[in-house]
Amino acid sequence: MHALALTDLLSVLTLGAALGFFGGLFGIGGGIIAIPFLALAFGMEQALAQGTSLAMMVPILIVGWWRYTRRHPVAARTALPLAVLASATTYGVAQVATGLDSSVLRALFSVFLIVVALRMLAAGKRKPGEADTKVPIGSRWLPLVGIPGGACMGLLGVGGGLLATPFFTQLFGQRQTVAQSLSLVLVTPCSAVALLTYGRAHQVDWSIGLPMAVGGLLTVSAGVAVAHRLPERSMRLAFAWMILTTALWMLLKP
């Protein structure tokens, strides 16, 4: 870790503030915006971009988890097995991810972005109130969602909540608020485990990630507040096209 000059520090704080604001605005983790930015604008290798983004995300997720679970608590008998299984999966997959070739990891991340974007575009075309009518699976199987969610966090540094929330709502019949609370139970410890694993592999630039975290903590609530005043469907469609374009850029950039 190296100390940044004052002007560079202010720039990184501003960047973190912007990422935190847009993460709150679009209701999606700031990491999904930060990683492409760090890779494309800062020229970071993919693993380093993912690890540095985790340094920003972990404090924001801890604060978000604390605030959200105060209103929508999850029983310990449900939270603990989910968190443990997800964290163990994250640790194992992150060990593999930090050793992958950067171009392979970037391609996998780009494909993930494309899937997320296409899913958001498809959801935007769905009629209001239209939903899947599936018989919920027994809740005793709910901790198994930690395996794909944790694997996504370990491999890409993001996406555990995006992957897990539809499982909780569509397969287990959970209400959206409960599903989001469960997702935070999954993602928060996973992000911390992933950060430690990437850090041990020297794939975190702390001098950039920590100031970004401070900036993000200052603005994420403002982003959420603004989001409540804007047309959600148009905003999400615009964001989906943006990340789809970013994903294609990452795939095509040498």
C-alpha positions in Angstrom: 0.0 0.0 0.0 1.4 3.4 -1.0 0.3 6.8 0.2 -1.5 8.9 -2.4 -0.8 12.6 -3.1 -3.5 14.9 -1.8 -4.9 15.6 -5.3 -5.0 11.9 -6.1 -6.6 11.1 -2.7 -9.4 13.7 -3.5 -9.9 12.2 -6.9 -10.3 8.7 -5.5 -12.7 9.9 -2.8 -14.7 11.6 -5.5 -14.7 8.5 -7.6 -15.9 6.4 -4.6 -18.6 9.0 -3.9 -19.8 8.8 -7.5 -19.8 4.9 -7.4 -21.6 4.9 -4.1 -24.3 7.3 -5.4 -24.9 5.3 -8.6 -24.9 2.1 -6.7 -27.7 3.4 -4.5 -29.4 5.1 -7.5 -29.7 1.9 -9.5 -30.2 -0.4 -6.5 -27.3 -2.6 -7.6 -23.9 -3.1 -6.0 -21.3 -0.4 -6.6 -18.8 -3.1 -7.4 -20.5 -3.9 -10.7 -19.8 -0.3 -11.7 -16.4 0.0 -10.0 -14.7 -3.1 -11.5 -15.1 -2.2 -15.2 -14.0 1.4 -14.3 -10.9 0.2 -12.5 -10.1 -2.2 -15.3 -10.7 0.1 -18.2 -9.9 3.6 -16.8 -7.1 2.6 -14.4 -5.7 -0.2 -16.5 -5.8 -2.7 -13.6 -5.6 -6.4 -14.2 -9.0 -8.0 -13.7 -8.2 -9.7 -10.4 -6.7 -6.5 -8.9 -9.8 -4.5 -10.0 -12.1 -7.1 -8.3 -10.0 -7.1 -5.1 -9.8 -3.3 -5.0 -13.5 -3.0 -5.6 -14.1 -5.4 -2.6 -12.2 -3.0 -0.4 -14.8 -0.4 -1.3 -17.8 -2.7 -1.1 -17.2 -4.4 2.3 -17.8 -1.3 4.6 -20.8 -0.2 2.5 -22.3 -3.7 2.7 -21.7 -3.9 6.5 -23.6 -0.6 7.0 -26.3 -1.7 4.6 -26.7 -5.1 6.2 -26.9 -3.5 9.7 -29.5 -1.0 8.6 -31.6 -3.4 6.6 -31.7 -6.2 9.2 -32.9 -3.9 11.9 -36.1 -3.5 9.9 -36.2 -7.0 8.3 -34.3 -9.4 10.7 -33.4 -12.9 9.7 -33.6 -15.7 12.3 -30.2 -17.0 13.3 -31.1 -20.6 12.5 -31.6 -19.5 8.9 -28.8 -16.8 8.6 -26.0 -18.9 10.1 -26.0 -21.9 7.8 -26.5 -19.7 4.8 -23.6 -17.4 5.7 -21.3 -20.2 6.6 -21.9 -22.2 3.5 -21.7 -19.2 1.2 -18.5 -18.0 2.9 -16.8 -21.4 2.6 -17.7 -21.5 -1.1 -16.4 -18.0 -1.6 -13.1 -18.8 0.0 -12.5 -21.9 -2.2 -13.5 -20.2 -5.4 -11.6 -17.0 -4.7 -8.4 -19.2 -4.2 -8.9 -20.3 -7.8 -9.9 -16.9 -9.2 -6.8 -15.1 -7.9 -4.7 -17.6 -9.9 -6.6 -17.3 -13.2 -5.2 -15.6 -16.2 -6.5 -12.0 -16.3 -8.0 -12.3 -19.8 -10.0 -15.4 -18.7 -11.2 -13.7 -15.6 -12.2 -10.5 -17.6 -14.1 -12.6 -20.1 -16.0 -14.4 -17.3 -16.8 -11.0 -15.7 -18.0 -9.6 -19.1 -20.3 -12.6 -19.7 -21.7 -12.1 -16.2 -22.4 -8.4 -17.0 -24.1 -9.4 -20.3 -26.4 -11.9 -18.4 -27.3 -9.3 -15.8 -28.0 -6.7 -18.5 -30.2 -9.1 -20.6 -32.1 -10.1 -17.4 -32.8 -6.5 -16.6 -34.0 -5.8 -20.1 -36.2 -8.8 -20.0 -37.7 -7.8 -16.7 -38.3 -4.3 -18.1 -40.6 -5.9 -20.8 -42.6 -7.9 -18.2 -46.0 -6.6 -17.5 -46.7 -5.3 -14.0 -47.8 -8.0 -11.6 -46.6 -10.7 -14.0 -44.6 -13.3 -12.1 -43.6 -17.0 -12.2 -46.1 -19.4 -10.5 -43.9 -22.0 -9.0 -44.5 -24.1 -5.9 -42.0 -22.9 -3.3 -39.2 -25.3 -2.2 -39.0 -26.3 1.5 -37.0 -23.7 3.5 -34.7 -26.4 4.9 -32.9 -26.2 1.5 -32.5 -22.5 1.6 -28.9 -22.5 2.8 -27.9 -24.2 -0.5 -28.4 -20.9 -2.3 -25.1 -20.0 -0.6 -23.2 -22.2 -3.0 -23.9 -20.4 -6.3 -24.1 -17.0 -4.5 -20.7 -17.6 -2.7 -19.1 -19.0 -5.9 -20.1 -15.8 -7.8 -18.6 -13.6 -5.1 -15.4 -15.6 -5.0 -15.0 -15.7 -8.8 -16.1 -12.2 -9.7 -16.1 -10.2 -6.5 -19.7 -9.2 -7.1 -23.1 -10.7 -8.0 -23.9 -12.9 -5.1 -27.0 -10.8 -4.2 -28.1 -10.5 -7.9 -27.9 -14.3 -8.2 -29.4 -15.2 -4.8 -32.4 -12.8 -4.6 -34.4 -14.4 -7.5 -33.7 -17.9 -5.9 -35.2 -16.7 -2.6 -38.3 -15.1 -4.2 -39.0 -17.6 -7.0 -37.9 -20.9 -5.6 -38.5 -20.4 -1.9 -41.5 -18.0 -2.1 -39.9 -15.3 0.1 -41.2 -11.8 0.1 -38.9 -9.3 -1.7 -38.0 -7.6 1.6 -37.1 -10.9 3.2 -35.2 -12.0 0.1 -33.1 -8.8 0.1 -32.3 -9.3 3.8 -31.3 -12.9 3.1 -29.1 -11.7 0.2 -27.3 -9.3 2.6 -26.8 -12.1 5.1 -25.1 -14.0 2.2 -23.2 -11.3 0.5 -21.8 -9.4 3.5 -19.6 -12.2 5.0 -18.8 -13.4 1.5 -17.4 -10.0 0.5 -15.2 -9.9 3.6 -13.9 -13.4 2.9 -13.3 -12.6 -0.7 -11.5 -9.4 0.3 -9.2 -11.3 2.7 -8.4 -13.9 0.0 -7.7 -11.4 -2.7 -5.6 -9.3 -0.2 -3.5 -12.4 0.7 -2.9 -12.9 -3.0 -1.8 -9.2 -3.3 -4.7 -8.4 -5.5 -6.0 -5.4 -3.6 -4.8 -1.8 -4.0 -5.7 -0.5 -0.5 -4.6 3.0 -1.3 -7.4 3.3 -3.8 -10.0 0.9 -2.4 -10.2 2.4 1.1 -10.7 6.0 0.1 -13.3 4.8 -2.4 -15.1 3.1 0.5 -15.2 6.4 2.5 -16.5 8.3 -0.5 -19.2 5.6 -1.2 -20.4 5.6 2.4 -21.0 9.3 2.2 -23.3 9.1 -0.9 -25.0 5.7 -1.1 -28.0 6.9 1.0 -28.4 10.0 -1.3 -28.5 7.7 -4.3 -31.2 5.6 -2.8 -33.2 8.8 -1.9 -32.9 10.1 -5.5 -34.0 6.7 -6.9 -37.3 6.9 -5.1 -38.1 10.1 -7.1 -37.2 8.8 -10.6 -39.1 6.5 -12.9 -37.7 3.1 -12.0 -38.4 1.2 -15.3 -36.6 3.9 -17.5 -33.7 4.1 -15.1 -33.1 0.4 -14.9 -33.4 0.0 -18.7 -30.8 2.8 -19.2 -28.5 1.1 -16.7 -28.9 -2.3 -18.4 -27.9 -0.8 -21.8 -24.9 0.9 -20.1 -23.5 -2.3 -18.5 -24.2 -4.3 -21.7 -22.1 -1.8 -23.7 -19.4 -1.9 -21.0 -19.4 -5.7 -21.1 -18.9 -5.7 -24.9 -16.1 -3.1 -24.5 -14.3 -5.3 -22.0 -14.6 -8.4 -24.2 -13.3 -6.6 -27.3 -10.6 -4.5 -25.7 -7.2 -6.1 -26.2 
